[in-house]
Amino acid sequence: MERAVAELGGVDILVNNAAYQKPFQSIDEVSLEKWTKTFDTNVHATFHLTQLATRHMKPGGSIINTASVNSKDPSPQLLPYATKGAIANLTIGLAQLLAGKGIRVNAVLPGPIWTPFIPAGMPPEAVETFGSKTPFGRPGQPAELASAYVMLASDEASYTSGALLTIAGGQTVV
C-alpha cells in the first residue's frame, strides 16, 4: 500500500478480489490448515488491505469487495468458502463505519463465472454443466463483471454504499 501511495500519489479505489476455494466432500476433509488458508486469503487479506487503504483515502474513495452468491446460497462442498458470507457482512459494516469519512464500500457477488477455478477445481462432468442452472443457461465470463466494478467505482455511484450487487445470469439469491 505504501508503494502504491508513493508511486500513484494516493489511493482512490480499492478492489479486494483475491480468493481461494477448494471443494470437499465431507467436513472431515477440511483440516484446520485448509480452513485457515481460506480465511487468510479471503477475509484477513481483505480486512488488512482495507485498513491500510483507508488511511490514505479521501472522501469520495471507493472500496469494492468481491463476495459471491455463495454468501447467500452456500454450497455444502465449499464449506470454507463461508468466507464470502463474512466479506458480505464486512462490506455492510464497513459501509456504515466509513460513511462519515465519505468512503463508500460495496461488494459484487458473482454467480457462476468461468475462471481458472472452474476446470482446476471440479470433476469433468461438473465442468460440462457449470452455469447451466442459471436462467441464462450458461456461466458468465469475467468481462461480464467489469461494468459492475466500474459503476461502483465511479462518481455516479456516490450515494451507493453497503450494496451487495449480484451478477449471476438471472440467478436469484436472497
N, C-alpha and C positions, 0 to 999 in steps of 0.2 A: 504494500500500500504506500509506504514511504517513497519507493521508487516511482510509482505512478504519479504521486503528488509532485515530486521533484521534476519529473520529465514532462508532465502534462499541465502542471500549474494548478492542480486541484482534482476533485472528484465530483462529478455532477450526477452520474448514473452508475449504479452497481447492479449487475445481473449475477445472481447466485444460481449457477446451473450445474455444478458438479453433482454426480450421482453414482452410487454403487448399488447394485442389486444382484441377488443370486437366489434362484428358486430352490426350495427344499420340499421334500415330500412328507416330512414329519418334524415335529418340534424337537425331537431328539437329535436331528441332524444339525441343528443350529447351535454351534458352540458359542461360548461367551466371546471368543476371539472374533468369530464371524459377525455376531451381533454388534460388538463394539466397533468393528471396522465400518459397518454400515452407518452407525450413528456418528462416528468420527467424520466420515466423508460427507454425509448428507445433512446432518444437523449442526454438529460442532463447527465445521468449517463455515457454514452459512452464518451462524451467530458471530463467530470471530471476525470474519471479513466485514460483516455489517457493523460491528462495534468499531473496527478500525476506520472504515469509510466514513461513518457519521461524524467522526472527529474533524473531518475535513470538508464535509458537505455544507453548503449554504442553503437558505430557503429556496425551494424550487427543485431540490435534489430528488432523485427517484431511485428507489430500491425495488428490484423485481426479482422475486424468488421463483424458482421452478419447483412446484409441488408435483402433484399427479392426481388423476382421477382415483388412484388408489387411496388418496387421503379421505375420500368419501365413500368409496366402494372397494374395500380391501380385498386382495386376492390371498387366500389362505396359503398358497405356495410361496408367497413373497412376504411372509410374516415380518422379517426385519425391516421391510420397506414401509413399515408403520412410521418410519422417519418422515415420510411425505405428509402424514397427518400432523406431525409435530411442526413441520415447516408451514403448513396452512395455518395452524394455531399461532405460531410465532409471527407470521405475517400480520394477522389481525391485531395481536397485542402490540407489535412494533408500530403499526399504523396509528394506534391511539397514543402510544408513548412519544412518537416523534412528530406528531401533528403540530405541537407547539413550536417546534423548530422549523416548520414549513417543509419537512421532508415527507414525501409520500412513499408508502410501502404497499405493494401489491404482489399477487402471485399468479402465475399461469399454471393451469392444471391440464397438462397434455393427457389425452387418451392414448389409444394405440398409435404410436408413431414409429415408422420404420427407421431404426437406428442400428448401429453395430451391436447393441444389446440383444437384438432380436435373434438373429441366426446363431449368435455365440452362446446364448443362454437358454435356448429352447430345443426340445426334440423336433426333428424334421416335420412330423405331422402337425405340430402346433404352429410351426413357421408357415406352413402352407395355408392355414386358415386364419392367421393373425390379422385382426382387424375386421374380419368378415361379419362380426356380430353388430357392428355399428350400423346405423341407418344408411350411411353411405356405402356400406358393404366392402370397405377396404380400409387399410391403415392410412394414416396421414403421412406426409413427407415433412422432414424438418423445416423446409422452407415455408410450409403452410402455417407454422407457428410464428414466423417472423413478424407479421403485422400486429400480432397481439403485444409483443415486446416493444415494437416501435411506438404503438399507440400509448402504452403505459409509460414509456419514457418521455413522451412529447409533452409540451406545454398545453396541448389541447386536453390532456387528462389532468389538469391542475386541481380538479375537485374530486379526483378518483384516488381513494386510499382505503386500504383494507379490503379491496376486491379480490375475489378468487375467480379468475376467468378460465372457464372450461373450454378447451379446444379439443373436441373428441368426435368429429364427424357426425354430430347429431345425437351422440350417446348422452342420455340424461343421467346425471348423478346428483343426489341431494344430500 
